Amino acid sequence: MARFTRTAFVAAALSGVLALTVTAANAVPSSQNGTQTSTQFFTGESSPWTVSTVGAWGNVPTAAVNVTVPAGTTRFLNARFTAESICVGDPSAWCSVKIIAVNSAGTTIDLQPVTSTDYRFDTPGGLEEAHALERFSLPLGPGTYTVRVQALRISGISQFTLDDYSFAVGLVEP
């Protein structure tokens, strides 16, 4: 009986490891390492803002900072957005936010991990509550970038309002 129990235990443990390995193999990891944050930028807003369009990303007012990567260097961005939000509408829909960087040529760079519209910052069915998002960039070359937060109302959402928000961006040396 003890031998059967040990064999069953080992088989169960191996099954668990195999399940984790299969799950990890399907994941798309993204990571960066840095030595120090060389510069930090902060902005905030205490007035509520409501997303006016459905199905299109809109720039969150005042949640934008300009950063400069010095000549001859690279930097990573580390950006955090926190807000009180309310999302009203169909219980199967959601409200989304993302953080982007736009270089001086106008090219938009989605910060990592890139989740498109499936990042659920808030969902219907509650009162105003605090939510957060943190993202980072791949190495950025020299130049000026505008780092901003964008918000999206998915179809089925009648109201998405952000209030009392804070946006912090750090330039991280590799």
Phi and psi in degrees as a GROMACS rama.xvg file:
@    title "Ramachandran Plot"
@    xaxis  label "Phi"
@    yaxis  label "Psi"
@TYPE xy
-64.0752  -38.2571  ALA-2
-65.62  -40.6637  ARG-3
-63.1703  -40.1019  PHE-4
-64.6302  -44.7163  THR-5
-62.6067  -42.4613  ARG-6
-63.7771  -43.7821  THR-7
-64.1983  -39.6143  ALA-8
-63.4665  -46.3799  PHE-9
-61.9035  -42.6275  VAL-10
-62.9717  -42.2975  ALA-11
-65.3566  -41.4525  ALA-12
-63.5565  -44.4278  ALA-13
-63.5029  -37.5692  LEU-14
-62.5508  -40.9759  SER-15
-64.4591  -43.2536  GLY-16
-63.0659  -42.5438  VAL-17
-62.2834  -42.0197  LEU-18
-63.3778  -42.3831  ALA-19
-65.5223  -38.2984  LEU-20
-64.778  -43.1759  THR-21
-64.8157  -43.1027  VAL-22
-62.3906  -45.7282  THR-23
-65.0606  -33.9745  ALA-24
-66.4928  -27.5906  ALA-25
-87.1072  -11.0939  ASN-26
-75.7589  153.928  ALA-27
-114.688  92.4191  VAL-28
-75.4323  151.272  PRO-29
-144.592  135.081  SER-30
-155.586  158.424  SER-31
-143.455  153.983  GLN-32
-124.06  141.785  ASN-33
-136.627  166.152  GLY-34
-97.8979  -37.9469  THR-35
-163.183  155.904  GLN-36
-88.3452  118.406  THR-37
-87.0579  -30.3278  SER-38
-146.997  142.599  THR-39
-127.723  144.68  GLN-40
-127.667  139.308  PHE-41
-133.371  144.733  PHE-42
-148.807  158.407  THR-43
-157.705  168.25  GLY-44
-151.135  134.25  GLU-45
-106.4  -1.78321  SER-46
-95.0035  138.081  SER-47
-68.3352  148.556  PRO-48
-133.487  132.514  TRP-49
-110.972  131.184  THR-50
-65.6757  125.154  VAL-51
-93.1571  -25.5568  SER-52
-109.076  158.722  THR-53
-108.958  134.048  VAL-54
80.9432  9.08339  GLY-55
-136.565  136.177  ALA-56
-67.6754  134.829  TRP-57
-122.335  143.727  GLY-58
-72.4357  127.783  ASN-59
-75.0371  120.924  VAL-60
-57.6093  139.728  PRO-61
63.6974  0.569405  THR-62
-96.473  61.7962  ALA-63
-149.796  139.885  ALA-64
-136.401  149.832  VAL-65
-100.735  132.468  ASN-66
-127.68  152.313  VAL-67
-125.214  125.138  THR-68
-88.9592  121.433  VAL-69
-62.2646  151.778  PRO-70
-56.1511  141.347  ALA-71
76.3804  10.7939  GLY-72
-131.739  172.245  THR-73
-128.313  157.982  THR-74
-145.745  156.401  ARG-75
-103.517  152.975  PHE-76
-103.025  140.962  LEU-77
-124.809  116.587  ASN-78
-126.436  136.543  ALA-79
-127.097  135.006  ARG-80
-127.304  127.858  PHE-81
-126.809  145.586  THR-82
-159.719  154.215  ALA-83
-85.4996  131.068  GLU-84
-138.143  159.096  SER-85
-137.203  133.575  ILE-86
-127.561  118.207  CYS-87
-121.461  136.702  VAL-88
149.329  -154.029  GLY-89
-58.2188  127.477  ASP-90
-60.2086  -18.5911  PRO-91
-90.8067  -3.1377  SER-92
-99.6979  178.312  ALA-93
-155.373  171.559  TRP-94
-114.382  136.312  CYS-95
-125.242  152.466  SER-96
-135.71  156.986  VAL-97
-147.853  163.969  LYS-98
-119.501  131.591  ILE-99
-127.202  163.386  ILE-100
-125.418  138.244  ALA-101
-119.822  122.404  VAL-102
-81.6945  175.668  ASN-103
-65.2051  -18.5423  SER-104
-84.7175  -5.20726  ALA-105
91.6888  6.49628  GLY-106
-77.962  129.293  THR-107
-91.2042  133.142  THR-108
-120.909  115.81  ILE-109
-75.9531  132.194  ASP-110
-75.564  159.478  LEU-111
-88.3237  151.422  GLN-112
-72.5048  138.09  PRO-113
-75.2484  123.661  VAL-114
-122.615  0.462271  THR-115
56.8648  -130.053  SER-116
-94.9176  1.43833  THR-117
-91.0501  7.82737  ASP-118
-83.2573  115.3  TYR-119
-94.0627  91.7893  ARG-120
-66.1331  -38.2685  PHE-121
-152.939  154.675  ASP-122
-130.81  154.758  THR-123
-62.8414  156.267  PRO-124
113.246  16.3216  GLY-125
-148.637  179.44  GLY-126
-86.9365  -179.637  LEU-127
-59.4363  137.941  GLU-128
-153.12  161.348  GLU-129
-81.7881  139.953  ALA-130
-140.054  161.926  HIS-131
-146.417  157.608  ALA-132
-145.74  134.43  LEU-133
-131.068  134.861  GLU-134
-140.052  163.415  ARG-135
-139.136  161.265  PHE-136
-102.877  165.157  SER-137
-74.5918  171.732  LEU-138
-57.4801  131.387  PRO-139
-107.905  136.873  LEU-140
-80.8209  178.099  GLY-141
-56.552  145.302  PRO-142
141.706  -179.113  GLY-143
-105.35  137.547  THR-144
-131.514  141.905  TYR-145
-101.105  120.649  THR-146
-104.139  126.219  VAL-147
-143.647  160.454  ARG-148
-100.399  137.414  VAL-149
-123.049  148.592  GLN-150
-124.514  153.85  ALA-151
-142.413  131.347  LEU-152
-96.8982  117.479  ARG-153
-72.9527  152.639  ILE-154
-52.7803  133.866  SER-155
104.056  -10.0718  GLY-156
-96.4183  125.89  ILE-157
-94.1716  -20.8724  SER-158
-152.21  132.637  GLN-159
-136.954  108.542  PHE-160
-121.426  134.097  THR-161
-111.746  139.431  LEU-162
-143.981  156.122  ASP-163
48.2923  51.4162  ASP-164
-98.4488  157.068  TYR-165
-133.181  140.54  SER-166
-133.291  124.111  PHE-167
-126.461  133.378  ALA-168
-129.578  131.403  VAL-169
-119.668  140.823  GLY-170
-93.646  123.289  LEU-171
-111.712  127.839  VAL-172
-78.0635  136.854  GLU-173
